[in-house]
């Protein structure tokens, strides 16, 4: 485990784009950016939805960090589950 992490609680996390699942499993934390700046999602986070950008870092229980580049995506936290949907904005703008 990463020595900088002082907790062991996790939350279920799903990161997907239109074609595939990029990550499905437990996470210790998730770090990303929205229009207000850099922020973290931790276990027991309140229900939350945001458009995110720039980056997405997922800290897994084994202490490894998965980094996903993000142009724009939707992040949703609901009842402890975290879901991120990548690549949906490009398909919306193509239909217009």
C-alpha positions as CSV (number, residue, x, y, z in Angstrom):
1,X,0.0,0.0,0.0
2,X,1.1,3.5,-0.7
3,X,2.7,4.9,2.5
4,X,1.1,8.3,1.8
5,X,-2.4,6.8,2.1
6,X,-3.6,6.6,5.7
7,X,-7.0,4.9,5.1
8,X,-8.1,1.5,3.7
9,X,-11.7,2.2,2.8
10,X,-12.6,1.8,-0.9
11,X,-15.4,2.5,-3.2
12,X,-16.6,0.8,-6.4
13,X,-15.4,2.7,-9.5
14,X,-16.4,2.3,-13.1
15,X,-14.6,4.2,-15.9
16,X,-15.9,3.7,-19.4
17,X,-16.1,5.1,-22.9
18,X,-18.6,4.3,-25.6
19,X,-16.8,1.1,-26.6
20,X,-15.3,-0.4,-23.5
21,X,-14.7,-0.4,-19.8
22,X,-11.4,1.1,-18.9
23,X,-11.5,0.4,-15.2
24,X,-13.9,-1.5,-13.0
25,X,-13.0,-2.3,-9.5
26,X,-12.3,-0.8,-6.1
27,X,-10.5,2.5,-5.6
28,X,-9.0,4.3,-2.6
29,X,-9.4,7.7,-4.3
30,X,-10.0,9.5,-7.5
31,X,-8.4,12.8,-8.5
32,X,-9.6,15.0,-11.3
33,X,-10.3,18.5,-12.5
34,X,-13.5,20.5,-13.1
35,X,-14.1,24.3,-13.8
36,X,-13.6,24.9,-10.0
37,X,-10.1,23.2,-10.0
38,X,-8.5,20.0,-8.8
39,X,-10.5,17.8,-6.4
40,X,-10.6,14.3,-4.9
41,X,-13.3,11.7,-4.5
42,X,-12.8,9.6,-1.4
43,X,-14.8,6.8,0.2
44,X,-18.2,8.0,1.6
45,X,-18.2,11.1,-0.7
46,X,-21.6,12.8,-0.9
47,X,-23.7,12.4,-4.0
48,X,-22.2,14.5,-6.7
49,X,-22.2,15.1,-10.5
50,X,-19.7,17.1,-12.5
51,X,-18.3,17.6,-15.9
52,X,-14.6,16.9,-15.6
53,X,-11.6,17.7,-17.8
54,X,-7.8,17.3,-18.2
55,X,-7.0,14.2,-16.2
56,X,-8.4,11.4,-14.0
57,X,-6.1,9.5,-11.6
58,X,-7.5,6.4,-9.8
59,X,-5.6,5.1,-6.8
60,X,-6.3,1.4,-6.5
61,X,-6.1,-0.6,-3.3
62,X,-2.7,-2.1,-4.3
63,X,-1.3,1.5,-4.3
64,X,-0.9,1.8,-8.0
65,X,-2.3,4.9,-9.9
66,X,-4.1,4.6,-13.2
67,X,-4.0,7.9,-15.1
68,X,-6.5,8.5,-17.8
69,X,-6.4,11.6,-20.0
70,X,-9.7,13.4,-20.2
71,X,-11.0,16.0,-22.7
72,X,-14.4,16.2,-21.1
73,X,-16.4,13.6,-19.3
74,X,-19.2,13.2,-16.8
75,X,-18.4,12.0,-13.2
76,X,-21.2,10.8,-11.0
77,X,-21.1,9.8,-7.4
78,X,-24.3,8.1,-6.2
79,X,-24.7,6.2,-2.9
80,X,-21.0,5.4,-2.8
81,X,-20.5,4.3,-6.4
82,X,-18.4,6.3,-8.7
83,X,-19.0,6.3,-12.5
84,X,-17.1,8.2,-15.2
85,X,-18.4,8.4,-18.7
86,X,-15.8,9.4,-21.3
87,X,-16.3,10.5,-24.9
88,X,-20.0,11.4,-24.7
89,X,-19.6,15.0,-25.7
90,X,-18.1,14.3,-29.1
91,X,-21.0,12.1,-30.1
92,X,-23.5,14.8,-28.9
93,X,-21.9,17.5,-31.0
94,X,-21.8,15.3,-34.1
95,X,-25.6,14.9,-34.0
96,X,-26.2,18.6,-33.9
